[in-house]
Amino acid sequence: MAAPVLCQMRRRCPVVAYLSVVRREYASSPPSPPSLFSRFLFQLNQHFHDVEHLINWSSWLRNRVVRRKNVFYGYTQKRFGVNVAAAYYILGLGGGFRFAGHSDWFRPDSRGKFSYDFLNTPNSTIEEIDLSRTLINHAGLENIVSQNELRSLSLQGCPEVDDWFLARLHVFGESLQWLDLSHCPHITVGGLAALQHLRKLRRLDVSSLPRLQNPGLVRILLEEMLPHCEVIGADYEQGLILTDNVEEAEPVRHK
Amino acid sequence: CPFEELNLGLLNQFKAFREKAAAAMPGSDWSPIQVTKGLPPERADIVIVGGGVMGWSVAYWLKKKEKVRDGVRVLVVEKDPTYSQASSVLSCGGIRQQFSLKENILLSLASADFLKNINDHLGVVNEDPVDLQFNHSGYLFLASPDVAPIMEENYTIQRDLGAKVILLSPTQLKDRFPWINTDGIALASYGLENEGWFDPWTLLNAFRCKAMSMGVYQCFGEVTGFRCSSQKAETTDGDFVNIKRIKYVDVRMPNSLEYQPVECAVVVNAAGASSGKIADMLGIGHGPKQTMAGIPLPVEPRKRFVYVVHCPDGPGLECPFLIDYSGFYLRREGLGGNYITGMSPEETEEPDVSNLDVDHDFFHDKVWPLLCHRLPPFECLKVSGAWAGYYDYNTFDQNAIVGTHPLVNNMFFVTGFSGHGLQQSPAVGRAVVELILDGGFQTIDLSAFDFKRILYHEPILERNIV
């Protein structure tokens, strides 16, 4: 392969598959054909370094939001203690929590504002956390691992929760009883295998995990792995290939 | 036939014209007339011999750490485009931090960090995100009473360096994994995080695609020789040694006699099981015994078998990568009750390495009895398949050899991993590139893996069993 020398800005065209410009999330359906603008941008990307750098910057900026949300709250931990830091982190992400021994939940309002009353109880640990639809990822979990009396964790619809996050959940092995993982797009069986450390788990919600090919089989395996746990969200028939004479019948719902 | 002679003469004329033009026009090696497709460029800064996961990791990090765009021209030479005998893709794909050497543990931890954020590192714009299919099931090592003290010491070292490992007594082991027969087990060590297995082909392809998108040249061909210049130097004892410097690497095209000498500044030997052959071509090992020149690179291919078995009563999702002190290993494969198992044979019973044929008697005679004893559910199983792959086995101390040879100025060894190359590849690639571009290790200090230890006869042995 010879190297082009004429124009500094031009570059070789590597053999790259032709897809849309925006980084594609996992989806079970095939991708839609890229728009004219995307195709134009891709051609420019192949020919000019400027455009290539701009596109790399845009994906870096997109990641920057997630990284900033999940930064380690080291100063808060040192100054106010681990419980306050965890509480502050959860409220900053937009989630809610409940202290052990209290019955009221701390949540930010629709504009993201929250009260700082949690500063008054620096010694109470958190018992239930609701992080649905927040941007938590495995790096942000560092802020919460100190809460060793955590009983319930809801991660419904979190786009950044992946298998590495689940692997880190072993720190709650002695206390976690409820775990909700529904609608998380990045979780696969490999991560669910890491849940074996949660010996006290009583309820696990695995509905609508798009990357599970055999939800029914995974449910059976999870029930075998965690015998005292109730796994909800997957029917035993899901993922089975139905033969012709069963297709007309109504699917029987198992408990 | 006169037309053939005319054609031949014409081709020779073109070649002569090209050479004259290249001599007359400085710098560029662009040529309008390409005689053969697939030839490597005539000049490259760094030639990496071997296109496995280690070679492509080095290529990626070279492009990542170059200070100027297109600052180094990197060429990766791989002899087999189908990767049919490459150790990288035939590997079981496990990654663990349970080693006894500090360097091995740090390399594994850094590689796990790399894999955690693999899309930040190896994501290519407009491509699918990289999906390693990582199973986070951890490694479980079982120890008999004699090796239990060693396991405890290793555990302390591992915890100090940040690996998340716990020790289990036989009762705790039985409680967690009731399908293990804890007869004869004194202690078990279980990795909680950053351990498991993944798809090696995906990692190799991810490195390759990213490196090629950053401008690394790939050539399918076999390295058949080197052209070096040598200089005499005097050692402190008064002996004279020949110090070589590689000037050209001869790359021969597949199924052809045609070769291209590639002029280069640095050569990286990442050839895996064939690294010994590459070192041999340079004359490393051809000299009087007891001198520096007489010690060859102690890396040779060793064949290892992997058997796929189906066991209907076997453990489910909780099955870790189990390694017993008797030497066999087992891990789950998929969700259908299939498992992968194997064992390292004794030193005296090493199988023949000329081909990758599988010896099924080895499973029946050696592996299955141990499997049945330790894991009773596996008494009824069916072998559904098997394959064999090569370890780039370091016969000296079974640990990596990273660094230069004192008698060859510009060849860097990245070989001898003896079965744990895949799990250390991202971190070792970065370390080698620091050595090449920065002159010394910056993040993880691998000076313990230098070639010097072979010359001084000081093996660094890994005390953990596999």
Interface residues (C-beta under 8 A of the other chain):
Chain A: M1 A2 A3 P4 V5 R11 R12 P14 V15 V16 A17 Y18 L19 S20 V21 R23 R24 Y26 F42 N45 H49 E52 I55 N56 S59 N63 H138 D163 W164 L166 A167 R168 H170 T188 V189 G190 G191 L192 A193 A194 Q196 H197 N214 L217 V218 L221 L222 E224 M225
Chain B: G27 S28 D29 W30 S31 Q34 P41 R69 R73 K116 D120 G123 V124 V125 N126 E127 D128 P129 D131 Q133 F134 N135 H136 S137 G138 K164 R176 L192 E193 N194 G196 C209 M212 S213 G215 Y217 G316 L317 E318 L335
